[in-house]
């Protein structure tokens, strides 16, 4: 039985490693193209700033998550060292939330920039959105850092509880305290996911309504409409993230359930999707961005010619 567990663990690690490698290169390509454009133009527009920070966040997330999985499967004894476990969980939490919140900022940016509404507040946001983007990104980073610090403190408290309650008669009291900390951490985790998820849902709804309204006005116009094209590109990006985000949230809940049930193999199987998410969504973003798509097709054509 031990050898089969080791074999399945090695297989899952191999799949995770391939997904990490592919996701890292996809995001590295996106970051590289944006940085080259930054050097040439000496500036970045708001969309490119969000994509650049998102790519860097996802590369970091994949690297730290892979290290955690590698140690968990191959060298689990290293995770018994509390400092190593805390730091890995802290960094992984930070980059997970920065990844999700920056993605949500991208969806909100597309919605405000492209959707057409006559509401005064919406028009004000449309005018000010470029100035607001750096603050939105900073807020995403601060929020992710705050959640990572709270997670670190919770794990420290749980660890101290484990050390303090050594008597058998106090074991039940220690378990109750650990459950309270787990519930607090779970509530915090769900709040971060749910808030960003709502931002994505509202962005998709507003964009869809704006697209329907715009299409209704342009039915009699047979000419190619650039606004319609922009709506469709933005909708592809937002809807792709909405679908992937929904699956990601379900996987998160299942992961927590299987961890509580001590179903390690099922937890690893679900993590296969979680590792695929940053690369797959970034691929959608590349094909929804004309500049990135053109650069990718150019590279692929050069490789094909060789």
Phi, psi and omega in degrees: 000321180299320181292324179293322178295317179297319180295315179295322178297319179294322178296314179297319178297322178296318179294315179299320180296319177296316179296320178296317180298312181295314180297322179295317181290323178298313180288327177294323176298314180299315179296318181298314180297318180293321179292321177297317177296325178296316180295320182290314184271346184066012181203162176230139173280173187298319179300317181291326177298316180295314181296321180296312180292324178295316178299316179296320180296320182288325175298314180296318179300313181297320181294311181293322179293322179294319178300317179298313180295320179299313179293322182295322184271316186267313183235067183298337181296332180294332180284350174285342174285113192299321183297316179298315181297316180299313183296317180297314180296321181296311180294319180297318178296316181300311183286333174297311182287324176296323177299311182292318183286324176292323175298319177296320176299322178296318179295317179296320179298314178301317182298310183292321185287325190256323182296148181243108175227151183267004177297135184297318180295320179294320177296321177298316178297320180298322180287323187264356190299323180297324177284335182279337185304311179302324179288324176296317179294319177296318178297322177298317179294318180295317178297315179298320179294319180297316180294321178296320179293318179296319177299319177299315181294321178296317179294326177293320179294316178299319179297316180294326176296321178297324181284327185282325185262084182260340180284147182295325182289341180261004184297320181297318178296321178296319180296321179297317180295320178296321178297321178297316179294322178296317179295322178296316179295319180296318178297317180297318179298313181292325179297315179298318178293313186295319181297313179291326178296319177296322178298320179291318180298313180296322178297317180295318180295314180296319179295319180295317179295319179295320179295317179298317180295318181292320180295322179297322180287331186261011183299324182276353182261117182271354181287157178291127184252121182291325179295320177297319179297318179295320177301313184294318178298315180295320180296319178301316181294313183291316181293323177298318179292324179298315179295311181296322180295320179298314178296322180298318180293318177299318179297323177299313180298316179296322178299314180296319179297314182291329175295318178295328179273359181061035177266083188293318182297315179295325177298317179294321179297320178292325181295341177300319177292318183300328177283333180282335185304309183298323181285317183294314181293322177296327176295319175299318180295322179296316182282348175264358178248117184303320182295312180292321178297318180297317179295320180294314180296326178294317179294316180297322178293323177294318178294322180294321180294324180287000000 
